[in-house]
Amino acid sequence: MTRNVVLPEAWEPRVRAALADVRPDLAGCPLRHLGAGYESVALRLESEQGTYVLRFPRDENGAAGIACEARLLPELGGTLDVPIPAFAFTAPNPLGPGMFCCYPLVPGESLDEEEWHARGLLDEPGPVRQMADLLEAIHAFPVERARELGVPEADLRADFTEDLRLVRAEVAPLLPPDEARLLIAAYERYLADDAGFGGGPTLIHADFSLDHLLVTGTRITGLIDFGDVRIGDPDYDLCYLWPETNRRFVRRLQEHRGRPFDARLEGKLRFWELADPVSDVLHGIEHGMPDVRDEGVNLLTALLAPGRP
């Protein structure tokens, strides 16, 4: 979630007018800000029929993501053991490009990383087993059908090759010299390892993080935020769990999946842990967000510090 998100001027009458065109019964219901990412903003709507989430794209990437979800999620939802967003409708977006979506609230709490640890959920037997089952089910979705539904394909080697050019030009000068050299070397090592790009692509959530796994008690009762869904390297669906949990948890998760936790996988996860704040630094530079840039630089400096395991 981004910070200090300001909704567009006169957002409420614009949203209510858009709702009146498709669901007049919802147009007068209470609305409140629920959250926002780089690509979309979400509102919570309370009605007599129940609670709904409205998501509005903020840019063309967000609009493309919602359009893709509208095609994919009805089919994917039937293959998973927990609820995911089931769009009630999409309609022209009054706050930006594309269409906005409306779906009944997916059950469960969205907890940040600290709360997952505080509640001991990572040590419970249920959540790790459920995560394993969810990942296996998502990755088992037929790739050809995903292509037919317009799910984009990720080329991580091409993407990170371009990022390396930007790292050299824009990110490295913001770091201490030793850390800058380590960061560039990490990119070069990852890109040179052919074995790391040898697996067949699958459907991936691509944003499989703790705050998107909704919890009731000690059970996962929902999975949200499919806006980044891609066809790509299935290992990438571990990249956010790696820094959010710990090495032991990821090993347990792989054991439940019947898949190896080896040096190759750990090397990829350690690289992606670095690449994530790099993307924040680049986003902050591109969009004039110095707080996002500086936070990414600080995290990179800590991750690259001498003596870090």
C-alpha positions in Angstrom: 0.0 0.0 0.0 1.2 3.5 -0.8 1.1 6.3 1.7 -0.5 9.7 1.6 -2.8 8.7 -1.3 -5.1 11.6 -2.1 -8.3 10.7 -3.8 -9.2 12.9 -6.9 -11.2 16.1 -6.3 -14.9 15.5 -6.0 -14.3 11.7 -6.1 -17.5 10.9 -4.1 -20.1 12.4 -6.4 -18.3 11.0 -9.4 -18.3 7.5 -7.8 -21.9 7.7 -6.8 -22.9 8.8 -10.3 -21.1 5.9 -11.8 -22.8 3.5 -9.4 -26.2 5.0 -10.2 -25.7 4.0 -13.9 -25.2 0.3 -13.1 -26.4 -0.4 -9.5 -28.8 2.4 -8.3 -29.4 0.4 -5.1 -25.7 1.0 -4.2 -25.4 4.6 -5.2 -26.4 6.1 -1.8 -24.6 3.6 0.4 -21.8 4.6 2.8 -18.3 4.7 1.3 -14.9 4.9 2.9 -11.3 4.6 1.7 -10.0 1.1 2.1 -6.5 1.3 0.6 -4.4 2.0 -2.4 -1.4 0.7 -4.4 0.6 2.3 -7.2 -2.0 1.2 -9.8 -5.4 1.3 -8.1 -7.4 2.7 -5.2 -10.0 0.8 -3.2 -13.2 1.9 -1.5 -15.4 -0.1 0.9 -19.1 0.1 0.4 -21.7 -1.0 3.1 -25.1 -1.9 1.8 -28.1 -3.9 3.1 -27.1 -6.7 0.7 -23.6 -6.8 2.2 -20.2 -5.2 2.0 -18.5 -4.6 -1.3 -15.1 -3.5 -2.5 -14.8 -1.1 -5.3 -11.4 -0.8 -7.1 -10.5 2.0 -9.4 -7.5 2.0 -11.7 -5.1 4.9 -11.2 -3.2 4.3 -14.5 -3.2 2.2 -17.7 -1.4 -0.7 -15.9 -4.1 -0.8 -13.3 -6.8 -0.7 -15.9 -5.2 -3.6 -17.8 -4.9 -5.6 -14.5 -8.6 -5.2 -13.7 -9.6 -6.2 -17.3 -7.4 -9.3 -17.0 -8.9 -10.2 -13.6 -12.4 -9.9 -15.0 -11.6 -12.6 -17.6 -9.5 -14.9 -15.5 -10.9 -14.9 -12.0 -14.3 -16.5 -12.7 -12.5 -19.6 -14.0 -9.6 -19.6 -11.6 -11.9 -19.2 -8.6 -13.5 -22.6 -9.2 -10.1 -24.3 -8.8 -9.1 -22.8 -5.4 -10.1 -23.8 -1.9 -10.5 -20.3 -0.6 -12.6 -17.4 -1.9 -11.1 -14.8 -4.2 -12.7 -11.7 -5.7 -15.8 -12.5 -7.7 -16.7 -9.4 -9.7 -20.4 -8.4 -9.4 -19.8 -6.0 -12.3 -17.3 -3.7 -14.0 -18.2 -0.2 -15.3 -16.5 2.8 -16.8 -14.0 4.3 -14.3 -15.0 7.8 -13.1 -11.6 8.4 -11.5 -9.3 7.4 -14.3 -8.7 5.0 -17.2 -10.5 1.8 -18.0 -13.2 0.1 -16.0 -13.6 -0.1 -12.2 -14.8 -3.3 -10.5 -17.1 -4.2 -7.7 -17.1 -7.4 -5.7 -18.4 -8.7 -2.4 -15.9 -8.4 0.4 -13.7 -11.5 0.6 -13.9 -12.9 4.1 -11.0 -12.5 6.6 -8.6 -9.9 7.9 -5.7 -8.4 5.9 -2.8 -8.6 8.4 0.6 -7.0 7.9 3.8 -8.9 8.4 4.3 -7.9 12.0 0.8 -9.1 12.9 1.3 -12.5 11.3 4.4 -12.9 13.4 2.8 -11.5 16.6 -0.1 -13.9 16.3 2.2 -16.9 15.7 0.4 -17.8 12.5 3.6 -18.8 10.7 4.1 -21.5 13.3 0.6 -22.9 13.0 0.2 -26.0 10.8 -2.8 -24.8 8.8 -1.6 -21.6 7.1 1.6 -23.0 5.6 -0.4 -26.0 4.2 -3.0 -23.8 2.8 -0.4 -21.5 1.1 1.1 -24.6 -0.4 -2.2 -25.8 -1.8 -3.1 -22.4 -3.1 0.3 -22.0 -5.0 0.0 -25.5 -6.4 -3.6 -24.8 -7.6 -2.7 -21.4 -9.2 0.3 -22.9 -10.9 -1.7 -25.9 -12.2 -4.2 -23.6 -14.1 -3.7 -24.4 -17.8 -1.2 -22.0 -19.3 -2.8 -22.1 -22.8 -6.1 -21.1 -21.3 -4.5 -18.3 -19.4 -3.0 -17.0 -22.7 -6.5 -17.2 -24.3 -7.8 -15.1 -21.4 -5.2 -12.5 -22.1 -2.9 -13.0 -19.1 0.4 -11.3 -20.0 3.7 -13.2 -20.0 6.6 -12.0 -17.9 10.1 -12.2 -19.3 12.2 -11.7 -16.1 15.5 -11.9 -17.9 14.5 -9.1 -20.3 13.0 -7.1 -17.5 15.9 -7.3 -15.2 18.4 -6.7 -18.0 16.7 -3.4 -18.5 16.6 -2.8 -14.8 20.3 -3.3 -14.6 20.9 -0.5 -17.0 18.8 1.8 -14.8 20.5 0.4 -11.7 23.9 1.5 -13.0 22.6 4.9 -14.2 20.2 5.9 -11.4 20.3 3.6 -8.3 24.0 2.9 -7.8 24.9 6.6 -7.5 22.5 6.8 -4.5 24.3 4.0 -2.6 27.7 3.8 -0.8 30.3 2.6 -3.3 30.7 -0.9 -1.8 27.0 -1.5 -1.7 26.6 -0.2 -5.3 29.2 -2.7 -6.5 27.4 -5.6 -4.6 24.1 -4.7 -6.1 25.4 -4.6 -9.7 27.2 -7.9 -9.1 23.9 -9.5 -7.8 22.1 -8.5 -11.0 25.0 -9.7 -13.2 25.1 -13.0 -11.3 21.3 -13.6 -11.6 21.2 -12.7 -15.3 24.2 -15.0 -16.1 22.7 -18.1 -14.5 21.0 -19.9 -17.4 19.7 -22.6 -15.0 17.6 -20.0 -13.2 15.5 -19.4 -16.3 15.1 -23.0 -17.4 11.8 -23.9 -15.9 8.5 -24.0 -17.8 6.2 -21.0 -17.1 3.0 -21.3 -15.2 0.2 -19.0 -14.2 1.5 -17.0 -11.1 -0.2 -14.6 -8.7 2.9 -12.5 -8.8 2.0 -10.6 -5.6 1.6 -13.5 -3.2 2.3 -11.7 0.1 1.0 -12.0 3.6 -1.3 -9.0 3.5 -3.1 -10.5 0.5 -3.8 -13.8 2.4 -6.9 -13.0 4.4 -7.2 -14.7 7.8 -10.0 -15.7 10.1 -8.6 -17.1 13.4 -5.8 -19.4 12.3 -7.1 -20.2 8.9 -6.6 -18.5 5.5 -10.1 -17.6 4.3 -9.4 -15.5 1.2 -6.8 -14.5 -1.3 -7.0 -11.0 -3.0 -5.1 -8.6 -5.3 -4.7 -10.5 -8.6 -3.8 -7.3 -10.5 -0.3 -8.4 -11.2 -1.2 -11.9 -12.4 1.2 -13.2 -15.0 2.5 -16.3 -16.9 6.0 -16.7 -15.6 8.5 -18.4 -13.3 6.5 -20.2 -10.5 9.4 -19.5 -8.1 8.5 -15.8 -8.3 5.4 -16.5 -6.1 7.8 -17.0 -3.2 9.6 -13.7 -3.6 7.5 -11.7 -1.1 7.1 -14.5 1.4 10.9 -14.9 1.6 11.6 -11.5 3.3 8.2 -11.5 5.1 8.6 -14.9 6.8 12.0 -16.6 7.2 14.1 -19.3 5.7 12.6 -22.1 7.8 9.1 -21.2 6.8 9.9 -21.2 3.1 11.6 -24.6 3.5 8.4 -25.9 5.3 6.3 -24.5 2.5 8.3 -26.2 -0.2 8.2 -29.5 1.8 4.4 -29.3 1.8 4.5 -28.7 -2.0 6.8 -31.6 -2.5 9.3 -29.3 -4.1 13.0 -28.6 -3.4 14.4 -25.8 -1.3 17.9 -25.7 -2.8 20.8 -23.2 -3.4 19.4 -22.3 -6.8 16.0 -21.3 -5.3 17.6 -19.5 -2.4 19.8 -17.5 -4.8 16.8 -16.4 -6.8 14.9 -15.4 -3.7 17.8 -13.4 -2.3 18.2 -11.6 -5.6 14.4 -10.8 -5.8 14.6 -9.5 -2.3 17.1 -6.9 -3.5 15.2 -6.2 -6.8 12.0 -5.2 -5.0 13.4 -2.1 -3.3 15.2 -1.3 -6.5 11.8 -1.1 -8.2 10.6 1.3 -5.5 13.7 3.5 -5.9 13.1 3.6 -9.7 9.3 4.3 -9.2 10.1 7.1 -6.8 12.6 8.7 -9.2 10.2 8.4 -12.2 7.2 9.8 -10.4 8.8 12.4 -8.3 8.2 10.6 -5.0 11.3 11.2 -2.9 9.9 9.4 0.2 9.5 6.2 -1.8 12.9 6.6 -3.4 14.6 7.2 -0.1 12.9 4.4 1.7 14.0 2.0 -1.1 17.6 3.3 -0.8 17.6 2.8 2.9 16.3 -0.8 2.6 18.9 -1.6 -0.1 21.7 -0.2 2.1 20.6 -2.4 4.9 20.2 -5.6 2.7 23.7 -5.0 1.2 25.4 -4.2 4.5 28.7 -6.1 5.2 28.1 -9.1 7.5 24.5 -9.6 6.7 23.8 -13.3 6.3 
